[in-house]
Every structure is written in C-alpha cells, then in structure tokens.
C-alpha cells in the first residue's frame, strides 16, 4: 500500500498502474463523446419543440409544450447521483448491466439533454426576428426556416452550449465512476481513495483537467470558425 501521508504521497508515481490509467482515460473519453452525440441530437429536438410550440395557437401545441417543458424541468432538477440510482431498473433493461461505462450512458444522457435543451431554446429565441420574418415573407416553409435560418444563425451559440454541456458531462462521468461506472472517476475512487494512493487520485484529476482544457479549446475554435462576426 502507498504511503498516504504528507505532501510527498502525491508524487509516488511508481505506485500508478499506467495501463489502468490509460484504459480509464479512454473509458471517460468515449463515455463523454458518445453521450454528447445523443445529448446534442435530443437537446436540439427538445429545444426546437419548446421554441416552435411556445406561442402556437391550439390546445395540442400547448399540451406538447407543457409536457416537454415538464420533462425538461423535472430531469434538470434531479441531482445526478440520485438520477443514477433512480434509473437503475431502466439501465438494466437498456444496457443489461448496472456497472461499467455502458451502464452510465442512460443517466448521462437523460441528465444533460434537458439542460442543453433549455440552452437551445434560448439560443433560438436570440435569432434576429427580422431574418425570420424575411424568410417567411419569401415563402419559406417551417422546415426551411429551421434548417436554413434558425440552425445556421444559432450555430455558434449551439456549439458554445455544447462545449459547456460537455465539460459538465465530464464531471458527471467522474461522479458516475464513484459508484462503479468505470472511467477516471472509478479509478480515482477505487485505486486512489480506497487504496490510500494519493498519486492515482492526483494523476486522474490532472488528466480530467486536461480533457476539460482540450474540450474548451476545441469548442472555442469551432465557435470562432462558425461565428460570422469574427470573419
């Protein structure tokens, strides 16, 4: 067992299983990226429904807006660690297991998609109404307005929101790891905290921080590329 006392206990790198560290890093990366693909798709769909039905006449639109808004508000309100436990039966049905990286995906997606959906809705509301009115006056259909005006005009904001959501998701993967979902969170808890190996915990923390920095950098680059104001 590693010496867990004193400042030097954080720098006993011979106590780190680098193979396990690399494996855990890959698990965190693919959990995050795979979840984000689903979150972006689901978040844009939910955000679009909220935006398109908010002022539409008709009881059907109002009910749809209320139901989607209720779903979004409920799952945004549940703390992630509780949501994992709440979804265990569903996770078992979908993933066939309640431990490991695959089992973390349903909770990661359901927790973050509503958060991103509200961001998407707000980004759509910020699109210049004059641009939308011009498209409507030229006879554009609702689908054309969505695909050729709404999404392109809000693309920089959507990317920025996805970047923020991804960074939050990295933190969620670490929390999920603490209860057996794999990744760096699980390694830091099992091989670091429980084994009194501060070096493992430190290295896992540094890798997570580097992952966050990379995501933020890539997100900023894509925002600049897609933002017409910077061209």
N, C-alpha and C positions, 0 to 999 in steps of 0.2 A: 504494500500500500504506500502511496505517495505521502511525503511529509506535507501536511495540510496547514502548518502553522508558519506565520511570518511572511514577509513580502517575497522572499525567495521561492515560496511554494508556487508562485505563479509562473516561474520560469524554469521549471524542471522538464524540459522538452523531451527528455528521454522517456518520460512516462506517458507520452502521447502515442497512441496507435494511429499512425498516419494513414494506413489503409482504411480503417474505420472512419477516420475524419473525412477522407475524400468521398467515401461511399455516402456518408451522412450529408455532405455538402451537395452531392448530386441529387439525393432524395429531396432536399429542401428546394433546390432549383427547379426540378421537374414538377414538384407539388405546386409551387408558386406559379410557374408558367402555364401549366395545364389548367389550373384553377382560373387564372386570369383570362384565358381564352373563353371559357364558359361564362365568366363574370361579365366580360365586355359584351358578349352577344346578348346574354339575358338582361344585363343592365340597360343596354340601348333599347331593347324591345320594351321593357317595363317603363323606362323613361319616356319613350315615344308614345306609349299608350296614355300615360299620365298627361303628357303635353297635348296630345290630339283630342282627348276627351274632356279636358278641363272646362271648356266653355261651349261644348257642343249641346245643342238642344236635343231633347228626347230623354226619356227615362232610362232607356237602355245604356246610353253613353254615361249617364250619371251613376248608374249602378256599377258599370265596369270601372269607372274612375274610382269609385268608393272602394270596391273590392281590391283593386290593385294597390291603392293607397293604404288600405288596411294591412295587406300582406307586407308591403314595404315598411310601414311603421312598426309593425309587430316584430319583424325579424331584425330591424335595426336596433330595437330596444333590448333584445336579449343578450346578456353578456356571453362572449364566445365560449368560455369554458362550460357554461350551463347549456348552451346550444348543442355542444358536442354530446353531452350526456343525454339531452332530450331527444336527439336524433339517432341514438344508438340502434333502436329497432329498425329504423329506415336504412341506416348504414349497413346493417347486417343483411338486409334484403338486397340492397343495391350492389354492395361490394363483396358480400359473402364472408366478411370478417369485420371485427371492430378494432383491430390493431393494425399498425403498419401505415405507410404513406397513402395507400389506396383508400383506406378507411377514412382518412382525413378529408378527402375531396368533397363529399356532400356537405359537410359542415362548413368548410372553407367557402364553397360557392354560395350556399344559402345565407351565410353571414355577411358576405361582402357585396353580393349582387344588389340587394336593396339599397345599400349605401351608395353604390355607384349609380343606381337608377335615379335617385334624387338629384345627384350631381348632373346627370344627363338632362333631366327635366329642366333644371335651372339654366344649363347652357343653351338649350333650345329656346328658352324664353328671352335670352340675351341677343338672339339673332335679330338684326335690323328689320323692323316691321316693314320698312319701305321696300326692302329687297323681296320679301314675301308677297307684298301687295303687287309689286311689278310682275312677279312670276304668275300670280293669279290673273292679272289683267291680260296677260298674253295667252291665257287659256291653258296653263299648265294643270295637269291633274294632281290629285293629292300625292300619289306615288312619285310623280316627277318632282314635286316641291320637296318631298322628303329626301329623295336620292340626289337631286341636282342642286338644291339650295340649302335645305336645313342641315344635312350631314356635312357637306363641304364647308359651309360657313362656320360651323361649330367644331370643325376637326381639331384645331389647336387646343381648344378647351377640353375636348373629349380625350385627347392624348394626355394633357396635363392631369386631368382627373383620373385617368387610368394609371398614371405614374404614382399619384398619391395613394390610390387604392392598392397598387402592387406593394408599395412599401408597408402599408398597414397589414397586408396579407402575409408578408414575411414574418412580422411579429406574431400573427395568428398561427403560422406553422410552428414557431418555437413553442407557443403555449400548447398546441396540439401534441407536440413531441413529448411534453412532460407527462402525458397520460398514455404514451405508447404509440404515437402516430409516426414515429421514425423521424429522420432528419437531424439537423444540428441541435434542435431543442431537446430531443430524446437523448442524444449523445451527451449534451452538457449536463442533463439531469442524472442519467444513469451512470455514465463513466466519469462524470465530473463531480457533481454534488454528492451523490450517494456513495461514491468511492473516495470521497475527500481528496479529489485530484483537481486542484485549482487551475493547473495548467490547461487541462482539457476544457474547462469552462471558459478560460480566457481565450484560447485559440478559437473555440466555437463562436464566441462573442465577436472576435475580430473578423472572422470570415463573414458573419451575418452583417456586420457594419460595412464591409467591403462590397457585399452584394447590394446593399441599400445604395451605396455611393454609385455603383455601376448603373443600377436601375434609374436613379435620379439623373445621371449624366446622359444616358441614352434617351430618356424621356425629354429632357431639355433640348437635346439635339433635334429630335423629331418635331417638337413644338416650333422651334425656330425655322425648320425647313417648311412646315405647313402654314406658318403664320404669314399672311400676305403683307402685314405691316412691317415685317423685317426684311422684305425683299427690296 
